[in-house]
Amino acid sequence: MNKPLSAPSSSPANAHGASAFVWMALLAVGLLVGLWSLAQARLAPDRKTVAAWLEGAAETALNQSLRLPGQAAIETVNASVRYRFFGDLGEKVVLGCPQWMFYQDGLRAPPGTPASVVTERLQLLKHWHDELLRRNVQLLVVAVPDKARVEARHLCGRTMAQTLHARYDMLARTLARNAIGFVDLRGALEGRKEPMFFRTDVHMNAAGAQRAAQAVASKALVQLGGERGGQEFEVSPPTEPRPRMGDLLTLSGLQHAAPLWRPDIELVPEQTVTPVRGGGLLDETPPVRVLLAGSSNGLRSNFAGWLGKALGQEVWNLSMDGGQFAGAMLKAVAQADRWPQSLRLVIWEFSENTLSLPLTDDEKKALAALPAPPAP
């Protein structure tokens, strides 16, 4: 006679109930973490509009701002391991010789970017030059050569794409053909014994900024009629070297990494270059004759200060971080109706590699607003 099978220790209903409880708890935790992350998110005002949500810009900004608890520490460990064992600095930064970091876009144009972006940017440049002449204001274009070009001896086997070399030449030829003032900084910065750029940063260091400012001022004075201003400047003595966190360390996620797990932080002396003013209530401020519409280079290493000192007059500095090719120029042009009557020269400075980046939304709008070419 067969014995009856023994009953299972727990019923399927109980097992399903336990599983459901676990999933409910995980979903509740996920909801709380999501709500906490949303509360921490910070969106710029232009990303909170209805248009931004419809275009997807708001969702992209929100996705970039969402952070899980402890995510920063995890990312730092991950970046440190990649650097220490593989020499990998992420998608946007590459390692040259030991301790030398370079921006990926300075070596080659971003994949998928059409070559037409250079031609379109040159169209904008020519248009704004003509508009400035109508206001009796001259334009001086300054393209800062990329760090990969100037510090090529520190690339250790990496090379800058020939297309980028050719585009700087194309820029120089186009400006010469249209009689637009241009400062070619390759001669001023390349081939120097001392570095012209920071080791862990994309910007010019103190030596590079001073040499570049001198070259720009020499050309600017010619366009201003050769007359140097009488403004005096005070140059402070350099301080003791202090740690300076390079933007490439930050971009590669290594700003909080331990020593030996990241390139060394540079020790850089600080210095100031400031115009001398009498301080009296009746002191007259010299009329503004020069406007600098620059990239972040115009905000680093006293570039604007050295430029003003070489010109003998303080420059109106509208340089901006993250402006890429035309950001600062677009900002300056938008204020053209409020420019002082004394303004005679606009110095438009941008980094060489921004010629080859995808067009920004503001650049696309500016291109679309250009007048149609005359019919043949």
Protein Blocks (a to p, Z undefined) as FASTA:
>chain_A
ZZdddddfbdfklmmmmmmmmmmmmmmmmmmmmmmmmmmpccdfklmcmklmmnommmmm
mmmmpccehklmmmmmmmmmmmmmnopgbjkbccddehiacdfklmpccehiafklmmmm
mmmmmmmmmmmmmnopacdddddddfklmmmmmnnopacdfklmmmmmmmmmmmmmnopa
cddfklmmgopabdfbdfkbcbdcfklmmmmmmmmmmmmmmmnoopacfbdcdddddddd
dddddfklmmnopmmpcehiaccdddddddddddddehiaklccdddfbdcdddfklmgg
hlmmmmmmmnopacddfbdehklmmlmmmmmmmmmmmpcfklmbdcddddfklmmgccdf
klmmmmmmpccdddZZ
